[in-house]
Amino acid sequence: MVQKVKLIECPRDAMQGIHKFIPTELKVKYLNLLLQVGFDTIDIGSFVSPKAIPQLADTKQVLERINPSATKLLAIVANSRGIDEAVKHTNITYLGFPFSISQTFQNRNTNASMEQALEQVKYLGTQCELYQKTPVVYISMGFGNPYGDEWSVDIVCRWVEKLIELKMPIISLADTIGIAQVKHIEYLYSTLIPAFPETEFGAHLHTPKNTWREKVDAAYNHGCTRFDGAFKGYGGCPMASDALTGNMPMEFLLDYFKGSLTISPELLADIMSVADDVFL
């Protein structure tokens, strides 16, 4: 029997590193197909500087053109300006904030120190409460980093505790560059989930395709029931490193969690076909 699992499809993450601009109408076509699947949530866009991520400069236009759905929408924000803009969109449920426990990556990703980013998380919580949104904090570089910044499972746990003190209800551990070790995945979920039962913990695991299953096993078997992915494993953070490591392939997650979410062969074929138009 499969535990109730939330699958979060992340086309935003899949698109953001592509240099050639994907036409807005093609994004809308793809997203409207994804909205038919029945995912718990779709990570649909971001309210960040168009100079930093030009691919997502049309997020507002995309949000105005997608079809209504029971699937909830999540948008990424990185500073108060983005937060203030995102909370005004009634069809957004979740605001996701990338909080890096690598100072180097926090600078690269949001041009802020970790202390400044923590202040932004506080502001995110205030605005989400005011506008009836739910914050989601991603622990970026949650399983290590390529810069030589200090990392350990104890550091992860300490930052999680700080975020829980700020009453963040959903915290997703993010392996931004695909280097997570099974022993660290097992330790973190088996430690954090029992310690903080009121907090929902997710797994945003970028991964080489030959190691995806052992990582999902490690998270799921130790209590994690919220998983991010993207069809065909596209994606990677352009601020993280020169070589992008793709997202957890959503088709692998759908197969792994058989019975949690059913997608018709016809719809899956349509999604895969349009994905080729979007990403190639």
C-alpha positions as CSV (number, residue, x, y, z in Angstrom):
1,M,0.0,0.0,0.0
2,V,1.5,3.3,-1.1
3,Q,1.2,6.1,1.5
4,K,-0.5,9.2,0.3
5,V,2.1,11.1,-1.7
6,K,2.1,14.6,-3.0
7,L,3.7,15.0,-6.4
8,I,4.8,18.5,-7.4
9,E,5.6,19.0,-11.1
10,C,8.2,21.7,-11.7
11,P,8.1,23.1,-15.2
12,R,9.5,26.4,-13.9
13,D,12.6,24.7,-12.7
14,A,12.8,22.8,-16.0
15,M,12.5,25.9,-18.1
16,Q,14.6,28.5,-16.2
17,G,18.0,27.4,-17.5
18,I,17.1,27.3,-21.2
19,H,18.7,30.3,-23.0
20,K,16.4,30.4,-26.0
21,F,13.2,32.1,-25.0
22,I,10.2,29.7,-25.0
23,P,7.2,31.5,-26.5
24,T,4.5,32.3,-23.9
25,E,1.9,30.5,-25.9
26,L,3.9,27.3,-25.9
27,K,4.5,27.6,-22.2
28,V,0.7,28.0,-21.7
29,K,-0.1,25.0,-23.9
30,Y,2.3,22.8,-22.0
31,L,1.1,24.0,-18.6
32,N,-2.5,23.5,-19.5
33,L,-1.7,19.9,-20.3
34,L,0.1,19.5,-17.0
35,L,-2.9,20.9,-15.2
36,Q,-5.0,18.0,-16.5
37,V,-2.9,15.4,-14.7
38,G,-4.0,15.9,-11.2
39,F,-0.7,16.9,-9.5
40,D,-1.1,18.3,-6.0
41,T,0.9,21.3,-7.1
42,I,2.6,22.8,-10.1
43,D,5.7,25.1,-9.7
44,I,4.6,27.4,-12.5
45,G,6.9,30.4,-12.6
46,S,8.8,33.0,-10.6
47,F,8.7,36.6,-9.7
48,V,12.5,37.3,-9.9
49,S,14.5,39.8,-11.9
50,P,14.1,39.2,-15.6
51,K,17.8,40.1,-16.0
52,A,18.6,37.1,-13.7
53,I,16.1,34.6,-15.2
54,P,14.9,36.1,-18.6
55,Q,13.1,32.8,-19.4
56,L,10.5,33.5,-16.7
57,A,9.9,37.2,-17.4
58,D,6.4,36.3,-18.7
59,T,5.2,34.6,-15.6
60,K,2.4,37.2,-15.1
61,Q,1.2,36.7,-18.6
62,V,1.3,32.9,-18.2
63,L,-0.8,33.1,-15.0
64,E,-3.4,35.1,-16.8
65,R,-3.9,32.5,-19.5
66,I,-3.8,29.1,-17.8
67,N,-7.0,27.1,-17.3
68,P,-8.6,26.8,-13.8
69,S,-7.8,23.5,-12.1
70,A,-7.9,21.8,-8.8
71,T,-4.1,21.6,-8.9
72,K,-2.5,24.3,-6.7
73,L,0.0,26.7,-8.1
74,L,3.4,27.6,-6.7
75,A,5.6,30.6,-7.7
76,I,9.2,31.3,-6.7
77,V,10.1,34.5,-5.0
78,A,13.5,35.7,-3.9
79,N,13.1,39.2,-2.4
80,S,10.4,41.5,-1.0
81,R,9.6,43.0,-4.5
82,G,8.9,39.6,-5.8
83,I,6.9,38.6,-2.7
84,D,4.8,41.8,-3.0
85,E,4.0,41.1,-6.7
86,A,3.3,37.4,-6.3
87,V,0.8,37.6,-3.4
88,K,-1.5,39.7,-5.5
89,H,-2.2,36.8,-7.9
90,T,-5.3,35.0,-6.6
91,N,-4.6,31.8,-8.5
92,I,-1.3,31.3,-6.6
93,T,-1.5,29.2,-3.4
94,Y,2.2,28.7,-2.5
95,L,5.1,31.1,-2.6
96,G,8.4,29.2,-2.7
97,F,11.6,30.8,-1.4
98,P,15.1,29.4,-2.1
99,F,17.0,29.7,1.1
100,S,20.6,28.5,0.7
101,I,22.7,27.1,3.5
102,S,25.7,27.8,1.2
103,Q,26.6,31.5,1.5
104,T,28.2,31.4,-1.9
105,F,25.1,30.1,-3.5
106,Q,22.9,32.5,-1.7
107,N,24.9,35.3,-3.1
108,R,24.8,33.9,-6.6
109,N,21.2,33.0,-6.5
110,T,19.6,36.0,-4.8
111,N,22.5,38.5,-4.3
112,A,22.0,38.4,-0.6
113,S,23.7,37.2,2.6
114,M,22.1,34.3,4.5
115,E,21.1,36.8,7.2
116,Q,19.4,39.0,4.6
117,A,17.7,36.0,3.1
118,L,16.4,35.0,6.6
119,E,14.9,38.5,6.9
120,Q,13.2,37.9,3.6
121,V,11.8,34.6,4.9
122,K,10.3,36.5,7.8
123,Y,8.7,39.0,5.4
124,L,7.4,36.1,3.3
125,G,5.7,34.7,6.3
126,T,4.1,38.0,7.2
127,Q,2.8,38.6,3.6
128,C,1.6,35.1,3.2
129,E,-0.5,35.4,6.3
130,L,-1.9,38.7,5.2
131,Y,-2.8,37.5,1.7
132,Q,-3.8,33.9,2.7
133,K,-0.9,32.2,0.9
134,T,1.3,29.4,2.1
135,P,5.1,29.7,2.2
136,V,7.3,26.9,1.1
137,V,11.0,27.2,1.9
138,Y,13.6,25.3,-0.1
139,I,16.9,24.4,1.6
140,S,19.1,25.0,-1.4
141,M,22.4,23.2,-1.5
142,G,20.8,21.1,1.3
143,F,23.0,18.1,0.6
144,G,26.3,19.8,-0.1
145,N,27.7,22.4,-2.4
146,P,30.5,22.7,-5.1
147,Y,32.1,25.8,-3.5
148,G,33.8,24.5,-0.5
149,D,31.4,26.1,1.9
150,E,31.0,24.2,5.2
151,W,28.2,21.6,5.1
152,S,27.0,18.8,7.4
153,V,23.7,17.2,8.4
154,D,24.0,19.2,11.7
155,I,24.1,22.5,9.7
156,V,21.0,21.4,7.8
157,C,19.2,20.6,11.0
158,R,20.1,23.9,12.7
159,W,18.8,25.9,9.7
160,V,15.6,23.9,9.6
161,E,15.1,24.7,13.3
162,K,15.5,28.4,12.6
163,L,12.9,28.2,9.8
164,I,10.5,26.3,12.0
165,E,10.9,29.1,14.6
166,L,9.7,31.4,11.9
167,K,6.6,29.1,11.5
168,M,7.4,27.9,8.0
169,P,4.9,25.1,7.4
170,I,6.6,23.4,4.4
171,I,10.3,22.9,4.1
172,S,11.8,21.1,1.1
173,L,15.3,19.8,1.2
174,A,16.8,20.6,-2.2
175,D,19.8,18.8,-3.8
176,T,20.5,21.6,-6.2
177,I,23.3,19.9,-8.1
178,G,22.6,16.2,-7.7
179,I,25.2,15.2,-5.2
180,A,23.1,13.8,-2.3
181,Q,24.3,10.7,-0.7
182,V,21.8,8.1,0.4
183,K,23.1,8.0,4.0
184,H,22.5,11.8,4.3
185,I,19.0,11.6,2.8
186,E,18.1,8.8,5.2
187,Y,19.5,10.6,8.2
188,L,17.9,14.0,7.5
189,Y,14.3,12.7,6.9
190,S,14.5,10.1,9.7
191,T,15.7,12.8,12.1
192,L,13.6,15.8,11.0
193,I,10.2,14.3,10.4
194,P,9.7,12.7,13.8
195,A,11.3,15.8,15.5
196,F,8.9,18.3,13.8
197,P,5.6,16.4,13.1
198,E,3.7,19.6,12.4
199,T,6.0,20.5,9.5
200,E,5.7,19.1,6.0
201,F,9.0,18.0,4.6
202,G,9.6,17.7,0.9
203,A,12.3,16.3,-1.4
204,H,13.5,18.4,-4.3
205,L,16.2,16.1,-5.7
206,H,18.1,16.9,-8.8
207,T,19.8,13.7,-9.9
208,P,21.6,11.8,-12.6
209,K,19.1,9.3,-14.0
210,N,21.2,6.3,-12.9
211,T,20.8,7.1,-9.2
212,W,17.2,8.4,-8.9
213,R,15.6,5.3,-7.4
214,E,18.0,4.9,-4.5
215,K,17.4,8.5,-3.5
216,V,13.6,8.2,-3.7
217,D,13.8,5.0,-1.7
218,A,15.9,6.7,1.0
219,A,13.5,9.7,1.3
220,Y,10.2,7.7,1.1
221,N,11.3,4.9,3.3
222,H,12.2,7.4,6.0
223,G,8.9,9.3,6.0
224,C,9.0,11.8,3.1
225,T,5.8,11.9,1.1
226,R,6.3,15.2,-0.9
227,F,8.4,14.9,-4.0
228,D,9.3,17.4,-6.8
229,G,10.1,16.4,-10.3
230,A,9.9,17.4,-13.9
231,F,9.0,15.4,-17.0
232,K,12.0,14.0,-18.8
233,G,14.3,15.3,-16.1
234,Y,14.8,18.6,-17.7
235,G,16.2,21.5,-15.6
236,G,18.8,22.7,-13.3
237,C,19.6,26.0,-11.6
238,P,21.6,28.3,-13.9
239,M,23.0,30.1,-10.8
240,A,24.4,26.9,-9.2
241,S,27.2,25.7,-11.5
242,D,28.2,25.6,-15.1
243,A,27.0,22.0,-15.6
244,L,23.3,21.7,-14.9
245,T,22.0,18.5,-13.2
246,G,18.4,17.8,-14.2
247,N,15.3,17.4,-12.1
248,M,14.0,14.1,-10.8
249,P,12.1,12.7,-13.9
250,M,8.4,12.9,-13.1
251,E,7.7,9.9,-15.3
252,F,9.9,7.9,-12.9
253,L,8.0,9.2,-9.9
254,L,4.7,8.3,-11.5
255,D,5.9,4.8,-12.0
256,Y,7.4,4.5,-8.6
257,F,4.3,5.7,-6.8
258,K,1.8,3.6,-8.8
259,G,-1.7,4.1,-7.4
260,S,-0.9,7.5,-6.0
261,L,-1.7,9.4,-9.3
262,T,-3.0,7.9,-12.5
263,I,-2.4,9.5,-15.9
264,S,-4.0,8.3,-19.1
265,P,-1.6,7.0,-21.8
266,E,-3.0,9.6,-24.2
267,L,-2.4,12.6,-21.9
268,L,1.1,11.3,-21.1
269,A,1.9,11.0,-24.8
270,D,0.6,14.6,-25.4
271,I,2.8,15.9,-22.5
272,M,5.9,14.1,-23.7
273,S,5.3,15.4,-27.3
274,V,4.8,19.0,-26.3
275,A,7.8,18.8,-23.8
276,D,10.0,18.1,-26.8
277,D,8.8,21.3,-28.4
278,V,9.3,23.3,-25.2
279,F,12.7,22.0,-24.2
280,L,14.5,21.2,-27.5
